[in-house]
Amino acid sequence: MPQPEKILNPGSSPEAWFGHEIRHRRKEAGYQKAGPFAADLQVSVDVILKVERGIYRCPKDLARRLDELLETGGLFTRAWAMAFGDADKRGPDADKPAGQPADPTGGQAVGSILGGGSPSAATRSSDPVPVDRRTLLALGGLAIAAPLDLARLLTPNTPPPLPVRITPTEIRRLQDIAHGLHSWDNRHGGGGLIRQLSAASIQWAIRLLSVDCPPQLRSDFLAAVARLGLVAGASQFDVHQHEEARLAFKVAVECAEEGKHWHLRAKGYSFLARQAAWTGDADDALTHAEKGLVRADRLTATERAMLHTARARAFGKLRDVQETLAAIGAADDAFAQRRPEVDPPWMAYYDEAQHNGDTAHALFDLAVGIDTHDPAEAVTRFQRAVHGHGPGFERSRAMSCTKLASLVMYRGDPTEAVALGNTALDLGAGLTSLRAADDLRELDGFAGRHPRLPGTVILRERIAATVQA
């Protein structure tokens, strides 16, 4: 008697979801048995069955053939990158069988600058919540991964139930969560509990995208998901969860484009540009910034300034002086036309302090990368940022002060830089931001150029204690 097919649990791992989806799609296509299906794919039936069970790594070329045979529009090729594509980057976990849990953080530190873990310990994590990607949803051709295990942050045992239909209640909840996360992230950084809440929230929002939504609510619903995607992505970006952050930003852009929310779309591309510049991909940063500026006539002057600043930061990474200065000029011109009363509420953060800090970052890369470039303008803009950031923007203020200290340490008076560095450490007390920790490590490197200055020794000891706390 033939053995019944093993019941699959698509929620147990990304590989299990991948296999479950193959079985579901092949049966929809009329392949009730795996044998004929495997024959048409030119692969052994044993391979197909093991991939379906989530116990065998699917070859990448098989994913492509699955798409062609099942006419999925590229679903399995996209999903392969989510389920299997990072195996070469997982270090020791790459040799584990499919379905065996890997390091839940992908090797990224999740602690805080002060307390809660060590940002410098790349292989350690105190975060007990696995970040497995469990569900793929098709949204505008984008494969979206949702970490269902993180739903345990919302309910103890099972993912929160989905509503039968989207109502104004779900939209208000999305808006409230985004508002709260935005405030907490700016004040404290994206690590610790905030990181967990961000991940759980965007997972819930992505699951809601599969729920029926009345046409009259669709636009507001997409706007709420996009806004939450931006906020959650920013928190994840802040603690080096770059794949998760990139996913959240892309979800935001897709929702904004479908809903024709041009302001949210611009903000999404601005975040993607900033993240790409931060991770060293200046070309991608420029591409994202230029996409954000498409139909700039639909954007406010503040949003145009934000995107031109993103271009400036990309050109700064490329050490292109002329283009950096031109982009900063365009950003300044746009900012001079700023009318806060016509800006979306979430653009209130981009005030004079933020504009000075962002443009100063672009000039910083020129000043430390080209010894002949005058650092005076970068110093002035950083000073304005430090003095201009008010309560609620502690992270931005601390990071601008740290960059200012690094610049003065490298190109100016090291004694003055020591004072600035100590101020930056005081401002950043309690932050859970790996980006801020990276800036402190950079300052430590510049301070190491002055080993005989007593103040630098003490400063470096404070930095070491802070980033390793």
C-alpha positions in Angstrom: 0.0 0.0 0.0 1.5 3.4 -0.9 2.5 5.6 2.0 0.5 8.8 2.5 2.3 12.0 1.8 4.0 13.5 4.8 2.1 16.5 6.1 4.2 19.6 5.7 4.5 22.5 8.2 5.4 25.6 6.1 5.9 27.6 9.3 8.8 25.6 10.7 11.5 27.2 8.5 12.1 29.1 5.3 13.1 25.8 3.6 9.9 24.2 4.8 7.8 27.0 3.3 9.7 26.7 0.0 9.0 23.0 -0.2 5.3 23.3 0.9 4.8 25.9 -1.9 6.3 23.6 -4.5 4.0 20.8 -3.5 1.0 23.1 -3.5 1.8 24.6 -6.9 2.6 21.3 -8.6 -0.8 19.8 -7.5 -2.5 22.9 -8.7 -0.8 22.3 -12.0 -2.1 18.8 -12.2 0.9 16.8 -10.9 -0.7 14.7 -8.2 2.4 12.5 -8.1 5.9 13.7 -7.8 7.3 11.3 -10.4 6.0 12.9 -13.6 6.7 16.3 -12.1 10.4 15.4 -11.5 10.6 13.9 -15.0 9.5 17.1 -16.6 12.0 19.0 -14.4 14.7 16.6 -15.5 15.6 15.9 -11.8 15.3 12.8 -9.7 12.1 12.2 -7.8 14.1 11.8 -4.6 15.4 15.4 -4.9 11.9 16.8 -5.4 10.5 14.9 -2.4 13.4 16.0 -0.2 13.1 19.7 -1.3 9.3 19.5 -0.7 9.9 18.2 2.8 12.4 21.0 3.5 15.3 18.7 4.2 17.4 19.3 1.1 18.9 22.5 -0.3 17.2 23.3 -3.6 19.7 24.0 -6.4 19.3 27.5 -7.8 18.9 26.3 -11.4 16.0 24.0 -10.2 14.2 27.1 -8.8 14.4 28.6 -12.2 13.0 25.5 -13.9 10.2 25.3 -11.3 9.2 28.9 -12.3 9.2 28.0 -16.0 7.3 24.7 -15.6 4.7 26.1 -13.1 4.5 29.5 -14.7 4.9 31.3 -11.4 6.3 34.6 -12.7 9.7 34.1 -11.0 8.3 33.3 -7.5 10.7 30.5 -6.7 13.8 32.3 -8.1 13.0 35.2 -5.7 12.1 32.9 -2.8 15.3 30.9 -3.3 17.3 33.9 -2.3 15.3 34.3 0.9 15.4 30.5 1.8 18.8 29.4 0.5 20.7 32.3 -1.1 22.6 33.4 2.0 24.2 30.1 2.8 27.6 31.3 1.7 27.4 34.2 4.1 26.3 32.2 7.2 29.8 31.0 8.1 29.5 27.9 10.3 25.8 27.6 9.7 26.3 27.1 6.0 27.1 23.4 6.6 23.9 22.7 8.5 21.2 20.7 6.8 18.3 22.5 5.4 15.7 23.2 8.1 18.2 23.3 11.0 18.0 26.7 12.7 21.0 29.0 12.0 22.2 31.9 14.1 19.0 34.0 14.4 20.7 37.3 13.9 22.6 36.3 10.8 25.8 37.1 12.7 24.8 40.6 13.5 25.2 42.0 17.0 22.0 43.1 18.5 23.1 44.7 21.8 23.3 48.3 22.8 26.1 50.7 23.1 25.6 50.8 26.9 24.2 47.5 28.2 22.3 44.7 26.6 25.1 43.2 24.5 28.3 43.9 22.8 28.1 45.6 19.4 31.7 44.6 18.7 31.1 40.9 19.2 29.9 39.9 15.8 29.3 36.3 16.6 27.4 36.8 19.8 23.7 37.5 20.4 21.7 37.9 23.5 18.5 38.1 21.5 16.4 35.0 22.2 13.9 35.7 19.4 14.7 33.9 16.1 14.5 35.9 13.0 13.4 33.1 10.7 11.6 34.1 7.5 8.4 32.1 7.3 5.9 33.4 4.8 6.4 34.8 1.3 3.8 37.1 -0.1 3.7 38.4 -3.7 3.3 42.2 -3.8 3.9 43.9 -7.1 6.4 41.2 -8.2 8.4 41.6 -4.9 9.0 38.5 -2.8 8.4 39.5 0.8 9.5 37.4 3.7 7.7 37.6 7.0 9.3 36.2 10.3 6.3 34.5 11.9 8.2 33.4 14.9 8.5 37.0 16.0 4.7 37.0 16.4 5.4 35.4 19.8 6.3 38.9 20.8 2.6 39.7 20.2 1.0 36.5 21.6 2.7 33.8 23.6 2.0 30.7 21.5 0.6 31.4 18.1 0.7 34.2 15.6 -2.0 36.8 16.1 -5.2 36.0 14.2 -5.7 37.9 11.0 -9.0 39.8 10.6 -11.4 38.6 7.9 -11.3 42.0 6.4 -9.3 45.2 6.8 -11.2 47.8 8.8 -10.3 51.3 10.1 -9.2 49.6 13.3 -6.3 47.8 11.6 -5.3 51.1 9.9 -5.3 53.0 13.2 -3.2 50.3 14.9 -0.6 50.4 12.1 -0.4 54.2 12.4 -0.1 54.1 16.2 2.6 51.5 16.1 4.6 53.5 13.5 4.3 56.7 15.6 5.4 54.9 18.8 8.4 53.1 17.2 9.5 56.3 15.4 9.6 58.2 18.7 11.4 55.5 20.6 13.9 54.8 17.8 14.9 58.5 17.6 15.3 58.8 21.3 17.0 55.5 22.2 18.2 53.8 19.0 17.0 50.7 17.3 18.4 48.0 19.5 17.1 45.8 22.3 13.3 45.7 22.7 12.8 48.3 20.0 14.5 46.0 17.5 12.2 43.1 18.5 9.1 45.3 18.3 10.1 46.6 14.9 10.6 43.1 13.5 7.3 41.8 14.9 5.4 44.9 13.7 6.5 44.7 10.1 5.8 41.0 10.1 2.3 41.6 11.2 1.8 44.4 8.6 3.1 42.1 5.8 0.6 39.4 6.9 -2.2 41.9 6.7 -1.4 42.5 3.1 -3.0 39.1 2.3 -6.3 40.1 3.9 -9.2 41.4 1.8 -9.4 45.2 2.0 -12.5 47.2 0.9 -11.6 49.5 -2.1 -12.5 52.6 -0.1 -9.9 51.8 2.5 -7.2 50.5 0.2 -5.3 53.7 -0.2 -5.2 54.5 3.6 -4.3 50.9 4.4 -1.3 50.9 2.0 -0.2 54.2 3.3 -0.2 52.8 6.9 1.8 49.7 5.9 4.3 51.9 4.0 4.7 54.2 7.0 5.3 51.3 9.3 7.7 49.8 6.9 9.8 52.9 6.9 9.9 53.2 10.7 10.6 49.5 11.2 13.3 49.5 8.5 15.0 52.5 10.1 15.2 50.7 13.4 16.6 47.6 11.8 19.1 49.6 9.8 20.3 51.2 13.0 21.3 47.8 14.4 22.9 46.5 11.2 20.0 44.2 10.3 20.5 45.2 6.7 18.6 42.5 4.9 15.6 43.0 7.1 15.8 46.7 6.8 16.1 46.6 3.0 13.1 44.3 2.9 11.0 46.7 5.1 12.0 49.7 2.9 11.1 47.8 -0.3 7.7 46.8 1.2 7.2 50.5 2.0 8.1 51.6 -1.6 5.9 48.9 -3.2 2.9 49.9 -1.0 3.5 53.6 -1.6 3.7 53.1 -5.4 0.5 51.0 -5.5 -1.3 53.6 -3.4 0.2 56.5 -5.3 1.6 58.0 -2.1 4.4 59.9 -3.6 5.7 61.4 -0.3 6.0 58.0 1.3 7.7 56.6 -1.9 10.3 59.4 -1.7 11.0 58.7 1.9 11.4 55.0 1.1 14.0 55.6 -1.6 15.8 58.1 0.6 16.2 55.4 3.3 17.3 52.9 0.6 19.9 55.4 -0.6 21.2 56.2 2.9 21.5 52.5 3.7 23.3 51.7 0.5 25.8 54.6 1.1 26.3 53.3 4.7 27.1 49.8 3.5 29.5 51.1 0.9 27.4 50.7 -2.3 27.5 54.3 -3.6 26.2 53.4 -7.0 23.1 51.8 -5.6 22.7 54.8 -3.3 22.7 57.2 -6.3 20.2 55.0 -8.1 17.8 55.0 -5.2 18.1 58.7 -4.7 17.4 59.4 -8.4 14.4 57.1 -8.3 13.1 59.1 -5.4 13.4 62.3 -7.4 11.3 61.0 -10.3 8.4 63.4 -10.7 10.0 65.8 -8.2 7.1 68.2 -8.9 5.0 66.0 -6.7 7.3 66.4 -3.8 7.7 69.2 -1.2 10.8 71.3 -1.1 11.9 69.5 2.1 11.6 66.1 0.4 13.6 67.3 -2.5 16.3 68.6 -0.1 16.3 65.2 1.6 16.9 63.3 -1.7 19.5 65.7 -2.9 21.3 65.2 0.4 21.2 61.4 -0.2 22.8 62.0 -3.6 25.5 64.2 -1.9 26.3 61.4 0.6 26.7 58.9 -2.2 29.0 61.2 -4.2 30.9 61.9 -1.0 31.6 58.1 -0.6 32.9 58.2 -4.2 35.2 61.1 -3.3 33.7 63.1 -6.2 34.2 66.7 -5.0 32.4 68.5 -7.8 29.3 66.3 -7.8 29.2 66.3 -4.0 29.2 70.1 -3.8 26.7 70.4 -6.6 24.3 68.0 -4.8 24.7 69.9 -1.6 24.0 73.1 -3.4 20.8 71.6 -4.9 19.8 70.4 -1.4 20.5 73.8 0.1 18.4 75.5 -2.7 15.5 73.2 -2.1 15.7 73.6 1.7 15.7 77.3 1.4 12.2 76.9 -0.2 11.0 74.7 2.6 7.4 75.2 3.9 6.9 73.0 6.9 3.1 73.5 6.8 2.8 71.6 3.5 5.1 68.8 4.5 3.7 65.4 5.6 3.8 65.0 9.4 6.7 62.4 9.3 8.9 65.0 7.5 8.9 67.2 10.6 12.3 65.6 11.6 14.0 67.1 8.6 14.6 70.5 10.1 17.7 72.8 9.9 19.6 70.6 12.3 18.9 67.4 10.3 19.8 69.1 7.0 23.1 70.4 8.4 23.9 67.1 9.9 23.1 65.1 6.7 25.0 67.4 4.4 27.9 67.5 6.8 28.2 63.8 6.6 28.8 64.1 2.8 31.4 66.7 3.4 33.0 64.6 6.1 33.9 61.9 3.5 35.6 64.5 1.4 37.5 66.0 4.3 38.9 62.6 5.6 39.4 61.1 2.2 41.0 64.1 0.4 43.7 65.8 2.5 43.5 68.9 0.3 39.8 69.5 0.9 39.0 72.2 3.4 37.1 70.7 6.3 35.8 74.1 7.6 32.3 73.8 6.0 31.8 70.3 7.4 32.8 71.5 10.8 30.4 74.4 10.7 27.5 72.2 9.6 28.2 69.6 12.3 28.3 72.3 14.9 24.9 73.6 13.8 23.5 70.1 13.9 24.7 69.4 17.4 23.3 72.7 18.7 20.1 72.5 16.7 18.9 68.9 17.6 16.3 69.1 20.3 14.8 66.6 22.8 13.7 63.4 21.1 16.6 63.3 18.7 19.4 62.2 21.0 20.8 59.7 18.6 21.2 62.3 15.7 22.8 64.8 18.1 25.2 62.3 19.5 26.2 61.0 16.1 26.8 64.5 14.7 28.9 65.3 17.7 31.0 62.1 17.3 31.6 62.8 13.6 32.6 66.4 14.5 35.1 65.0 17.1 36.5 62.6 14.5 36.9 65.4 11.9 38.6 67.8 14.4 40.8 64.9 15.7 42.0 64.2 12.1 42.2 67.7 10.6 42.2 70.1 13.6 43.2 70.5 17.3 43.2 67.1 19.0 42.7 68.7 22.4 39.5 70.2 21.2 38.5 66.9 19.7 39.0 65.1 23.0 36.5 67.5 24.6 34.0 67.0 21.7 34.4 63.2 22.0 33.7 63.2 25.7 30.6 65.3 25.0 29.5 62.8 22.3 29.9 60.0 24.8 27.7 61.8 27.3 25.1 62.6 24.7 25.0 59.0 23.6 24.6 57.4 27.0 21.9 54.8 26.9 21.6 54.6 23.1 21.1 51.2 21.5 22.5 52.0 18.1 25.2 50.1 16.3 25.6 52.9 13.8 26.5 55.2 16.7 28.9 52.6 18.0 30.5 52.4 14.6 31.1 56.2 14.7 32.7 55.9 18.1 35.0 53.2 16.8 36.0 55.5 14.0 36.7 58.3 16.5 38.8 55.8 18.5 40.9 55.1 15.3 41.5 58.8 14.8 42.4 59.3 18.5 45.0 56.6 18.1 47.0 58.9 16.0 47.8 61.0 19.1 49.0 58.4 21.6 51.0 60.8 23.7 48.2 63.2 24.4 46.8 62.3 27.8 43.3 63.2 26.9 43.1 60.8 24.0 44.1 57.9 26.3 41.2 58.6 28.6 38.9 59.2 25.7 39.8 55.8 24.1 39.3 54.1 27.4 35.8 55.6 27.6 35.0 54.6 24.1 36.2 51.0 24.7 34.1 50.7 27.8 31.1 52.1 26.1 31.0 50.0 22.9 31.9 46.8 24.9 29.5 47.4 27.8 
